[in-house]
Amino acid sequence: MAAGPAADDLGGMGPLVARFARAGQRLRHADQGRPWVLDTTVVVLVFLVFCLPDLVRTAGGGHDGDEPHHLRLAFTQLPVAGMLALQAGLVLPLLWRRRRPAVAFGAVAAVFVLQWSLDVLLRADVALFIALYSLALHGRPRQLARACGVMAGAMALVAVRVSAVVSVWDALFFLLSTATAALALGLAVRIRRAQLAGLRDRATRLEIERDQRSRLAAAAERARVAREMHDIVGHNLAVIITLADAGGYAGAGSPERGREALRLIGDTGRQALGELRRVLGVLREASDGPRGEPELSPQPGLTDMDALCEGVRAAGLEVRYRTAGDVETLDSGVQLAVYRIVQEALTNTLKHAGAGARVNLAVVVRGTRLTITVQDTGPAGGERRTGPANEEGHGLVGMRERAALYGGSLSAGPADAGWTVEAVLDLTPQDGVR
C-alpha cells in the first residue's frame, strides 16, 4: 500500500503520535470540567522548580556553592520569610492567569518591580513571562500594548540592576528576547486555537446546511409526488365517476351504452393503476436503494394529448384541440408540464361543468412564449359557473407551480357562462440548458 513507506520512514512514530493526540484530547476534556486543576498544577510546578531552590539556598546559609562570589555581593540576601512573601506574590497570581489574565499579569509585574527595586534576585521571576504568555493567549488584544510597555520598563529595570555583573545591552537583549518569545508563543497558540475553532464551526455549519438541503430536497420530492398523485388520481377518478353516472342512467334504456361505459371505466382504471404503480415503483426504488433500474414508462407529453382528449370525450365532454407553432421540438419537461396543466384543467371542467360541456383547448408556441388556453362553455343547462369564493384547490396550486418552474404564470376565472384557464410558459433557455 502507498502508506507503507511513509509509515516506515516515520520509524513507527505513527502510533506514538496517535497516543499523544488521544492523551491531549483527554486532558482538554478534563480541563474543561475542572480548570482549577491545571492552574494549581502550574503553580505547584513553578514553586518546586524555581522557588524551592532559592528557599533551600537561603535556609542553608544564604548562597549556593556554585554561585559566583561577585554575584552574591551584587544582590540583597533576604530572610526566608521575606523571600517566601515575594515568591508568593510572584507565583500565586498565576492561579487566575486564564480567568483574569490582565489582573494576574499586573499583580506579578507589580511584585516583580518591587523585588528588583530591593535588589533581590529570584528564580521565581519566570512567573512574569508565564503571565505574559497567558495574557497573549487568553487576554484581550488591546491589553497587550499596555502589557508590552510594562514589560519593557521592567526589563530595563532588571538590565540596570545587573549592570554590575553583565553589560546592560547584553542583559536587555536577552530579557527582551525572552519576553518576545513568550509573547509570540502565546499569540501563535491563540491563532492556532482560533483556526481550529473556525474549522469546527465551519464543519458544524456544513452539517446543518447538509441537513437543511436534505430536508428541502425531501420536501420538494414530496411536493412533486403529491402533484403527480393528484393529477393521476384526480383526473382518472373524475372520468370514472362521470362514466359510472352516465352508465347508470343509460343502463336501463340502452344496455350497449352501459356496457361501453363499463368498458371505458375499466380502461381508465387500468391506466390510473399503471401510472400509480410507476410512481410508487420509483419511490420504492429510491427508499430501498439502487437494486437495479426501475421499469419506467415514458412521462406523458404532447403526443399523448389526443389520448387524453379521447378519454374526456368518452366521459361526455366535447373537446376541440388545436396546436400552433413548433410544438414538436419542445423539451420533454415542458411537454410534461403542458400535459399536466391541460389534464388538471379538463378534470376541473369535468367536475364543475359536467357532461355536455364544450371545451376549446389550444397550445400555441410563438418564439420563446408558450400559451395554453382551456376554455369551456359551462354546464349544459346554461347556469353560470363560479369558482371557490376564498380558496384555491390543490389543482390550481399545482398548475401555478408547474408554470412557475418555467418562469411562467397562470390565470383562471369565469368567462361568460364558462371558465377559462390560461397558462403562459417562458421557453428561454437558462444558462444554455433547459
Secondary structure, DSSP 8 states (H G I E B T S, - for coil): -THHHHHHHTTTHHHHHHHHHHHHHHHHHHHHH-HHHHHHHHHHHHIIIIIHHHHHHHHTTSS-TTS-HHHHHHS----HHHHHHHHHHHHGGGGGTTTSHHHHHHHHHHHHHHHHHTT---GGGHHHHHHHHHHHHHS-HHHHHHHHHHHHHHHHHHHHHTTTTS-HHHHHHHHHHHHHHHHHHHHHHHHHHHHHHHHHHHHHHHHHHHHHHHHHHHHHHHHHHHHHHHHHHHHHHHHHHHHHHHHHHHHHH-HHHHHHHHHHHHHHHHHHHHHHHHHHHHHHHHHH--SS---------GGGHHHHHHHHHHTT-EEEEEEESS-TT--HHHHHHHHHHHHHHHHHHHHHT-TT-EEEEEEEEETTEEEEEEEE---TT-------SS---HHHHHHHHHHHTTT-EEEEEEETTEEEEEEEEE---BTTB-
